[in-house]
Each structure stands twice: as C-alpha cells, then as structure tokens.
Amino acid sequence: MLDSSRDTLNATRDYEYSIQVNRWFLTPMGAWPRVTETSRAQQLLAKLLRLTCHSLMISSIVPCILFILFEDTSLEERMKSIGPMSHFLMGELNYCCLLAKANDILYCVEQVKQDWRNVKKPVHRDLMLKNAKLGRSIACIAAFCMHTGVGSDEIVTGLRMSTFYVGNESYSMYPLPCTFYTKLMDTRFSPTNEIMFVLQCLSGFIVNSVTVGACGLGAVLAMHACGQLNVVMSKLDDLVDAKGQEERVAQRKLGFIVEHHLRTLSFIRNIENVMNLICLVELVGCTLNMCMLEYYLLTEKSKEKLASYVIVYVSMTFNIFIFCYIGETLTEQCTKVGEKVYMTEWYRLPHKTALGLVMIISRSSMVIKITAGKFLQMSVATFGDVFKASFAYFNMIRTVAM
C-alpha cells in the first residue's frame, strides 16, 4: 500500500515537472486546457482572458496594417512597420491555433499523465525524466530568448523618447512598437500616446508568451514521446535478456511492447495534429521576419538599434530551430526503434516471438513526421531552407526598395 502511494506521488510530481512551464505561460491567457471539471466562474474567467488577449493583439495589428497600406509616408517607414506587424500577426494566429486545438492538447496532456502513472521500473522513470528535463530546458530557453530578446527590444525602443514638431512647437512621444494609422487616432500626444504604448507592450508580452507556449508545448510533448520510445527500446532489451523463458511469457512481453509502441505512435500522431498549423505559421512568419531583420540590419545607422536587431534575429532563429529540431528528433527516434529491433539478438527468442518482431520493424518504417501544414516536414534541412529563403527574399526587397 505504501509503495503504491509512493508511486502515485512520484508520478504526480514527475508529471507536474514535465508540463509546469507550459502551464505557467498558457494558463494566464486561457489557452491551457482544463484537465479537471471547471466551475462556471472559471469558464467565464477563461473566456474573459481569451477576449482580452484577442482584443489587445488585434488593436495592435489592424492599425499597423492600415498604416502600411494607406498612410501617406515614405517607403522606408512602411518597411520598418512590416517586421513588428508580422510578429504580432504570428502571435494572434498561433493563439487561434492553440485555442482551436484545445481538445487535442488535452488528449496529449492526459496521455502524458497516464504514461507517468504507468511507470513501474526505476530505469524507465529515469529515461522519461531525462527527456522531460530536456523538454523543460528547451521551453525555458525559448522563454528567455523571446522575452529578453524581442520583449526587451520593444520596451527599450519605446522608452527612448522621440521629438516631433507641430508648427513652431516641439513635442515628445514614446515610439510605439507597432506604428498606428493616424486617421484612426493620433497617438503622438499625451495621454493617448502613453495609453497606446502600455497597451502595445502588454500585447507584445502576450504575443511572446503565446510563441513561448506553443514552442514549449511542442518541445515537451515531443521529448515525452522520445522518452516513451526509449522505454520501448529498454523493454526490447529485457525481452532478449530473459534466458530460458517460456514462449507464452515471451509472447506476453512482446504484446506489451507492441501495445506500448503503438500507443506512443498514436501520441506522436496527436502531436502532429496539434503542431502542424503552428509550425506552418512559424515557418512562414520566421522566414518573413528574418528577411525583414536582414533588411533592417543593412539599412539601420544607429548602433543601439543594430544591436537590438541582432538580438531579435538570434531569438527568431532559435525559435524556428526548436520546431525543426523537435521534428528531426522525433523522426530519428521513431526510426531507431526499428533499428533496435533489427539489431537485437532475436535468435535467442522463441521462434514465434522472433517472427513477431517483424511487425515492429514494419511499423517503424512508416515514420510519423511533424509537418508544417501537412506538406513540409520539420527537420534540420528545413531550417537550412528557411535561411536560404530569407536571404532570397531579402535580395528581392533590396533590389526593389533600395
């Protein structure tokens, strides 16, 4: 009884450790799925949080789009507005994807919880904890990069007061992270300027948190799936190491392994359902953002601004790299299971059990891939293609705008 209670406590603690960072970022935005039954007040609060987040992001995106399309200003000013606008638009689209996939996310989270409860051996728990630690670390690094890189740039840029003239009088204002269409509202004068600056900073924080939440969620779920595949390979070692076992016992062990393997592949398929639209938004958005940042680095004369652009560029690069990395890692890990079965000492097993290993090899050859919109695989090669595409578009922009 004590051992059972201890196992339950360990499972709860390990589960909390693996998903804690994601819950910290997604719960304040109403995007974390409720695992347990919620009261009417909690449901109302979640809806209010979602409405607030949508309103803040849209209030920054729409005026900036109108500024780019209709404001009577220079081409350089329009170009400077495209980068921040695309970043805010990515955040809104990712937020919509997270909310639309709430049921799939809940299913994945519940399976993570159940997998921790099913752990029986300390060696299996250690394998899962190792991958959980990696997933948590990736989520923390993504949070650090986005909030200290992109977030600090938005705040520092805004806090540098700029001066403008109306007739013979001079005025000071906070530059907004996203430019604002003047025919909607003149944000140059106080207190409108201060109010919009605060609202856009809040909107920027939400956008960064959404990006961190989506990136961290993908990393944690993918690393958990890798941990489960490692457990499957560990069970294969146990299957072969048991000498002199009866065929009935070996068949039962093989059945558990096949069941665990198929359950994990089903989990990966659900990760793909959750992440494919988010990956598409990130792939297209980061390509555009990197392209615009390369243009800003070439045209900017202020050293302080150049330094901030470099920091943002590194943050964006790391962001898309994470998505490509988890896709590559999952693909490799799925393939390793088949290789592990192929290289195992199958001749030490009963004849029928050895034949059953063919099923695992056959299933492992059909790898489930994390894709961007169901048409482009997320991999390290894709990360290289993003770099190539960003420089190609940069050359086009440089030809047209310079």
Disulfide bonds with the S-S distance in Angstrom:
none
